[in-house]
Amino acid sequence: MRYHTYSPTSAHPSGKHPHGTTATVESHSGLVSIYAKPSSHAEIVGSAPCGAQLVVLGRQAEWHAVRYGPYQGFVSGDSIVLNY
């Protein structure tokens, strides 16, 4: 799996993630699916509710690689807002 990674991706000593490495879920349906691959046809490995904070690991085209709790996968850039 190749995608552009944000650096650094580890938590800051304050407990917060560094600038640009988190995103907030925004969904009219209430949940956003987390996919195994950057495609809406891929296996769904988890989901995140509207307002949830995701750790952004990288980007591949319009998809973002994320971690949310025990889930790691991809979400569409249309369903999240990056926190700068």
CNS distance restraints for C-alpha pairs under 8 A (distance, minus, plus):
assign (resid   2 and name CA) (resid  60 and name CA) 7.55 0.50 0.50
assign (resid   3 and name CA) (resid  58 and name CA) 5.92 0.50 0.50
assign (resid   3 and name CA) (resid  59 and name CA) 5.36 0.50 0.50
assign (resid   3 and name CA) (resid  60 and name CA) 4.85 0.50 0.50
assign (resid   3 and name CA) (resid  65 and name CA) 7.76 0.50 0.50
assign (resid   4 and name CA) (resid  58 and name CA) 5.03 0.50 0.50
assign (resid   4 and name CA) (resid  59 and name CA) 5.06 0.50 0.50
assign (resid   4 and name CA) (resid  60 and name CA) 6.34 0.50 0.50
assign (resid   5 and name CA) (resid  57 and name CA) 5.77 0.50 0.50
assign (resid   5 and name CA) (resid  58 and name CA) 3.96 0.50 0.50
assign (resid   5 and name CA) (resid  59 and name CA) 6.53 0.50 0.50
assign (resid   6 and name CA) (resid  20 and name CA) 7.88 0.50 0.50
assign (resid   6 and name CA) (resid  21 and name CA) 6.81 0.50 0.50
assign (resid   6 and name CA) (resid  56 and name CA) 7.58 0.50 0.50
assign (resid   6 and name CA) (resid  57 and name CA) 6.02 0.50 0.50
assign (resid   6 and name CA) (resid  58 and name CA) 5.39 0.50 0.50
assign (resid   8 and name CA) (resid  18 and name CA) 7.04 0.50 0.50
assign (resid   8 and name CA) (resid  21 and name CA) 7.95 0.50 0.50
assign (resid   9 and name CA) (resid  17 and name CA) 7.37 0.50 0.50
assign (resid   9 and name CA) (resid  18 and name CA) 7.39 0.50 0.50
assign (resid   9 and name CA) (resid  21 and name CA) 6.44 0.50 0.50
assign (resid   9 and name CA) (resid  55 and name CA) 7.95 0.50 0.50
assign (resid   9 and name CA) (resid  56 and name CA) 7.64 0.50 0.50
assign (resid   9 and name CA) (resid  57 and name CA) 6.34 0.50 0.50
assign (resid  10 and name CA) (resid  17 and name CA) 6.80 0.50 0.50
assign (resid  10 and name CA) (resid  18 and name CA) 7.78 0.50 0.50
assign (resid  11 and name CA) (resid  15 and name CA) 5.87 0.50 0.50
assign (resid  11 and name CA) (resid  16 and name CA) 5.79 0.50 0.50
assign (resid  11 and name CA) (resid  17 and name CA) 4.55 0.50 0.50
assign (resid  11 and name CA) (resid  18 and name CA) 6.66 0.50 0.50
assign (resid  12 and name CA) (resid  16 and name CA) 5.38 0.50 0.50
assign (resid  12 and name CA) (resid  17 and name CA) 5.33 0.50 0.50
assign (resid  12 and name CA) (resid  18 and name CA) 5.91 0.50 0.50
assign (resid  17 and name CA) (resid  21 and name CA) 6.12 0.50 0.50
assign (resid  17 and name CA) (resid  22 and name CA) 6.75 0.50 0.50
assign (resid  17 and name CA) (resid  55 and name CA) 7.91 0.50 0.50
assign (resid  19 and name CA) (resid  83 and name CA) 7.45 0.50 0.50
assign (resid  19 and name CA) (resid  84 and name CA) 5.46 0.50 0.50
assign (resid  20 and name CA) (resid  56 and name CA) 7.98 0.50 0.50
assign (resid  20 and name CA) (resid  82 and name CA) 6.62 0.50 0.50
assign (resid  20 and name CA) (resid  83 and name CA) 5.64 0.50 0.50
assign (resid  20 and name CA) (resid  84 and name CA) 4.64 0.50 0.50
assign (resid  21 and name CA) (resid  55 and name CA) 5.90 0.50 0.50
assign (resid  21 and name CA) (resid  56 and name CA) 4.95 0.50 0.50
assign (resid  21 and name CA) (resid  57 and name CA) 7.00 0.50 0.50
assign (resid  21 and name CA) (resid  82 and name CA) 7.65 0.50 0.50
assign (resid  21 and name CA) (resid  83 and name CA) 7.19 0.50 0.50
assign (resid  21 and name CA) (resid  84 and name CA) 7.84 0.50 0.50
assign (resid  22 and name CA) (resid  53 and name CA) 6.53 0.50 0.50
assign (resid  22 and name CA) (resid  54 and name CA) 5.47 0.50 0.50
assign (resid  22 and name CA) (resid  55 and name CA) 4.58 0.50 0.50
assign (resid  22 and name CA) (resid  56 and name CA) 5.20 0.50 0.50
assign (resid  22 and name CA) (resid  82 and name CA) 6.17 0.50 0.50
assign (resid  22 and name CA) (resid  83 and name CA) 5.54 0.50 0.50
assign (resid  22 and name CA) (resid  84 and name CA) 7.95 0.50 0.50
assign (resid  23 and name CA) (resid  53 and name CA) 5.65 0.50 0.50
assign (resid  23 and name CA) (resid  54 and name CA) 5.17 0.50 0.50
assign (resid  23 and name CA) (resid  55 and name CA) 6.55 0.50 0.50
assign (resid  23 and name CA) (resid  56 and name CA) 6.57 0.50 0.50
assign (resid  23 and name CA) (resid  80 and name CA) 6.07 0.50 0.50
assign (resid  23 and name CA) (resid  81 and name CA) 5.34 0.50 0.50
assign (resid  23 and name CA) (resid  82 and name CA) 4.20 0.50 0.50
assign (resid  23 and name CA) (resid  83 and name CA) 5.15 0.50 0.50
assign (resid  24 and name CA) (resid  50 and name CA) 7.74 0.50 0.50
assign (resid  24 and name CA) (resid  51 and name CA) 5.65 0.50 0.50
assign (resid  24 and name CA) (resid  52 and name CA) 5.64 0.50 0.50
assign (resid  24 and name CA) (resid  53 and name CA) 4.76 0.50 0.50
assign (resid  24 and name CA) (resid  54 and name CA) 6.29 0.50 0.50
assign (resid  24 and name CA) (resid  80 and name CA) 5.47 0.50 0.50
assign (resid  24 and name CA) (resid  81 and name CA) 5.24 0.50 0.50
assign (resid  24 and name CA) (resid  82 and name CA) 6.49 0.50 0.50
assign (resid  24 and name CA) (resid  83 and name CA) 7.01 0.50 0.50
assign (resid  25 and name CA) (resid  32 and name CA) 7.14 0.50 0.50
assign (resid  25 and name CA) (resid  48 and name CA) 7.24 0.50 0.50
assign (resid  25 and name CA) (resid  49 and name CA) 6.86 0.50 0.50
assign (resid  25 and name CA) (resid  50 and name CA) 4.99 0.50 0.50
assign (resid  25 and name CA) (resid  51 and name CA) 5.05 0.50 0.50
assign (resid  25 and name CA) (resid  52 and name CA) 5.39 0.50 0.50
assign (resid  25 and name CA) (resid  53 and name CA) 6.59 0.50 0.50
assign (resid  25 and name CA) (resid  54 and name CA) 7.43 0.50 0.50
assign (resid  25 and name CA) (resid  79 and name CA) 6.07 0.50 0.50
assign (resid  25 and name CA) (resid  80 and name CA) 4.48 0.50 0.50
assign (resid  25 and name CA) (resid  81 and name CA) 6.53 0.50 0.50
assign (resid  26 and name CA) (resid  30 and name CA) 8.00 0.50 0.50
assign (resid  26 and name CA) (resid  32 and name CA) 7.97 0.50 0.50
assign (resid  26 and name CA) (resid  50 and name CA) 5.16 0.50 0.50
assign (resid  26 and name CA) (resid  51 and name CA) 6.24 0.50 0.50
assign (resid  26 and name CA) (resid  79 and name CA) 5.36 0.50 0.50
assign (resid  26 and name CA) (resid  80 and name CA) 5.31 0.50 0.50
assign (resid  26 and name CA) (resid  81 and name CA) 6.95 0.50 0.50
assign (resid  27 and name CA) (resid  31 and name CA) 6.20 0.50 0.50
assign (resid  27 and name CA) (resid  32 and name CA) 6.44 0.50 0.50
assign (resid  27 and name CA) (resid  49 and name CA) 7.88 0.50 0.50
assign (resid  27 and name CA) (resid  50 and name CA) 5.51 0.50 0.50
assign (resid  27 and name CA) (resid  79 and name CA) 5.86 0.50 0.50
assign (resid  27 and name CA) (resid  80 and name CA) 7.84 0.50 0.50
assign (resid  28 and name CA) (resid  50 and name CA) 7.93 0.50 0.50
assign (resid  30 and name CA) (resid  49 and name CA) 5.70 0.50 0.50
assign (resid  30 and name CA) (resid  50 and name CA) 5.23 0.50 0.50
assign (resid  31 and name CA) (resid  47 and name CA) 6.29 0.50 0.50
assign (resid  31 and name CA) (resid  48 and name CA) 5.52 0.50 0.50
assign (resid  31 and name CA) (resid  49 and name CA) 4.41 0.50 0.50
assign (resid  31 and name CA) (resid  50 and name CA) 5.80 0.50 0.50
assign (resid  32 and name CA) (resid  47 and name CA) 5.41 0.50 0.50
assign (resid  32 and name CA) (resid  48 and name CA) 5.29 0.50 0.50
assign (resid  32 and name CA) (resid  49 and name CA) 6.32 0.50 0.50
assign (resid  32 and name CA) (resid  50 and name CA) 7.28 0.50 0.50
assign (resid  32 and name CA) (resid  75 and name CA) 7.46 0.50 0.50
assign (resid  32 and name CA) (resid  79 and name CA) 6.84 0.50 0.50
assign (resid  33 and name CA) (resid  44 and name CA) 6.31 0.50 0.50
assign (resid  33 and name CA) (resid  45 and name CA) 7.74 0.50 0.50
assign (resid  33 and name CA) (resid  46 and name CA) 6.09 0.50 0.50
assign (resid  33 and name CA) (resid  47 and name CA) 4.37 0.50 0.50
assign (resid  33 and name CA) (resid  48 and name CA) 6.63 0.50 0.50
assign (resid  33 and name CA) (resid  75 and name CA) 6.71 0.50 0.50
assign (resid  34 and name CA) (resid  44 and name CA) 5.69 0.50 0.50
assign (resid  34 and name CA) (resid  45 and name CA) 5.74 0.50 0.50
assign (resid  34 and name CA) (resid  46 and name CA) 5.05 0.50 0.50
assign (resid  34 and name CA) (resid  47 and name CA) 5.21 0.50 0.50
assign (resid  34 and name CA) (resid  48 and name CA) 7.42 0.50 0.50
assign (resid  34 and name CA) (resid  71 and name CA) 7.62 0.50 0.50
assign (resid  34 and name CA) (resid  72 and name CA) 7.45 0.50 0.50
assign (resid  34 and name CA) (resid  73 and name CA) 5.59 0.50 0.50
assign (resid  34 and name CA) (resid  74 and name CA) 5.36 0.50 0.50
assign (resid  34 and name CA) (resid  75 and name CA) 5.31 0.50 0.50
assign (resid  35 and name CA) (resid  39 and name CA) 7.03 0.50 0.50
assign (resid  35 and name CA) (resid  40 and name CA) 7.03 0.50 0.50
assign (resid  35 and name CA) (resid  42 and name CA) 5.88 0.50 0.50
assign (resid  35 and name CA) (resid  43 and name CA) 5.65 0.50 0.50
assign (resid  35 and name CA) (resid  44 and name CA) 4.41 0.50 0.50
assign (resid  35 and name CA) (resid  45 and name CA) 5.54 0.50 0.50
assign (resid  35 and name CA) (resid  46 and name CA) 7.16 0.50 0.50
assign (resid  35 and name CA) (resid  73 and name CA) 5.28 0.50 0.50
assign (resid  35 and name CA) (resid  74 and name CA) 4.98 0.50 0.50
assign (resid  35 and name CA) (resid  75 and name CA) 6.43 0.50 0.50
assign (resid  36 and name CA) (resid  42 and name CA) 6.01 0.50 0.50
assign (resid  36 and name CA) (resid  43 and name CA) 5.50 0.50 0.50
assign (resid  36 and name CA) (resid  44 and name CA) 6.14 0.50 0.50
assign (resid  36 and name CA) (resid  45 and name CA) 5.92 0.50 0.50
assign (resid  36 and name CA) (resid  72 and name CA) 7.70 0.50 0.50
assign (resid  36 and name CA) (resid  73 and name CA) 4.96 0.50 0.50
assign (resid  36 and name CA) (resid  74 and name CA) 6.33 0.50 0.50
assign (resid  37 and name CA) (resid  42 and name CA) 5.65 0.50 0.50
assign (resid  37 and name CA) (resid  43 and name CA) 7.41 0.50 0.50
assign (resid  37 and name CA) (resid  73 and name CA) 6.58 0.50 0.50
assign (resid  37 and name CA) (resid  74 and name CA) 6.06 0.50 0.50
assign (resid  38 and name CA) (resid  42 and name CA) 7.30 0.50 0.50
assign (resid  38 and name CA) (resid  60 and name CA) 7.34 0.50 0.50
assign (resid  38 and name CA) (resid  63 and name CA) 5.81 0.50 0.50
assign (resid  38 and name CA) (resid  64 and name CA) 7.80 0.50 0.50
assign (resid  38 and name CA) (resid  73 and name CA) 7.95 0.50 0.50
assign (resid  38 and name CA) (resid  74 and name CA) 5.45 0.50 0.50
assign (resid  38 and name CA) (resid  75 and name CA) 7.17 0.50 0.50
assign (resid  38 and name CA) (resid  76 and name CA) 7.72 0.50 0.50
assign (resid  45 and name CA) (resid  71 and name CA) 6.72 0.50 0.50
assign (resid  45 and name CA) (resid  72 and name CA) 7.69 0.50 0.50
assign (resid  45 and name CA) (resid  73 and name CA) 7.15 0.50 0.50
assign (resid  46 and name CA) (resid  71 and name CA) 5.94 0.50 0.50
assign (resid  48 and name CA) (resid  52 and name CA) 6.23 0.50 0.50
assign (resid  48 and name CA) (resid  68 and name CA) 7.29 0.50 0.50
assign (resid  53 and name CA) (resid  68 and name CA) 7.49 0.50 0.50
assign (resid  54 and name CA) (resid  66 and name CA) 6.21 0.50 0.50
assign (resid  54 and name CA) (resid  67 and name CA) 5.92 0.50 0.50
assign (resid  54 and name CA) (resid  68 and name CA) 5.23 0.50 0.50
assign (resid  55 and name CA) (resid  66 and name CA) 5.44 0.50 0.50
assign (resid  55 and name CA) (resid  67 and name CA) 5.12 0.50 0.50
assign (resid  55 and name CA) (resid  68 and name CA) 6.50 0.50 0.50
assign (resid  56 and name CA) (resid  64 and name CA) 6.74 0.50 0.50
assign (resid  56 and name CA) (resid  65 and name CA) 5.99 0.50 0.50
assign (resid  56 and name CA) (resid  66 and name CA) 4.51 0.50 0.50
assign (resid  56 and name CA) (resid  67 and name CA) 6.61 0.50 0.50
assign (resid  57 and name CA) (resid  64 and name CA) 7.39 0.50 0.50
assign (resid  57 and name CA) (resid  65 and name CA) 5.23 0.50 0.50
assign (resid  57 and name CA) (resid  66 and name CA) 5.30 0.50 0.50
assign (resid  57 and name CA) (resid  67 and name CA) 7.19 0.50 0.50
assign (resid  58 and name CA) (resid  64 and name CA) 5.76 0.50 0.50
assign (resid  58 and name CA) (resid  65 and name CA) 4.99 0.50 0.50
assign (resid  58 and name CA) (resid  66 and name CA) 7.19 0.50 0.50
assign (resid  59 and name CA) (resid  63 and name CA) 5.81 0.50 0.50
assign (resid  59 and name CA) (resid  64 and name CA) 4.32 0.50 0.50
assign (resid  59 and name CA) (resid  65 and name CA) 5.71 0.50 0.50
assign (resid  60 and name CA) (resid  64 and name CA) 6.14 0.50 0.50
assign (resid  60 and name CA) (resid  65 and name CA) 7.47 0.50 0.50
assign (resid  62 and name CA) (resid  76 and name CA) 6.26 0.50 0.50
assign (resid  62 and name CA) (resid  77 and name CA) 5.40 0.50 0.50
assign (resid  62 and name CA) (resid  78 and name CA) 7.89 0.50 0.50
assign (resid  63 and name CA) (resid  74 and name CA) 6.21 0.50 0.50
assign (resid  63 and name CA) (resid  75 and name CA) 5.65 0.50 0.50
assign (resid  63 and name CA) (resid  76 and name CA) 4.57 0.50 0.50
assign (resid  63 and name CA) (resid  77 and name CA) 5.27 0.50 0.50
assign (resid  64 and name CA) (resid  74 and name CA) 5.40 0.50 0.50
assign (resid  64 and name CA) (resid  75 and name CA) 5.45 0.50 0.50
assign (resid  64 and name CA) (resid  76 and name CA) 6.31 0.50 0.50
assign (resid  64 and name CA) (resid  77 and name CA) 6.17 0.50 0.50
assign (resid  65 and name CA) (resid  72 and name CA) 7.43 0.50 0.50
assign (resid  65 and name CA) (resid  73 and name CA) 5.56 0.50 0.50
assign (resid  65 and name CA) (resid  74 and name CA) 4.47 0.50 0.50
assign (resid  65 and name CA) (resid  75 and name CA) 6.67 0.50 0.50
assign (resid  66 and name CA) (resid  72 and name CA) 5.69 0.50 0.50
assign (resid  66 and name CA) (resid  73 and name CA) 5.58 0.50 0.50
assign (resid  66 and name CA) (resid  74 and name CA) 5.80 0.50 0.50
assign (resid  66 and name CA) (resid  75 and name CA) 7.08 0.50 0.50
assign (resid  67 and name CA) (resid  71 and name CA) 5.66 0.50 0.50
assign (resid  67 and name CA) (resid  72 and name CA) 4.34 0.50 0.50
assign (resid  67 and name CA) (resid  73 and name CA) 6.63 0.50 0.50
assign (resid  68 and name CA) (resid  72 and name CA) 6.37 0.50 0.50
assign (resid  75 and name CA) (resid  79 and name CA) 7.14 0.50 0.50
assign (resid  75 and name CA) (resid  80 and name CA) 7.84 0.50 0.50
assign (resid  76 and name CA) (resid  80 and name CA) 7.30 0.50 0.50
assign (resid  77 and name CA) (resid  81 and name CA) 7.60 0.50 0.50
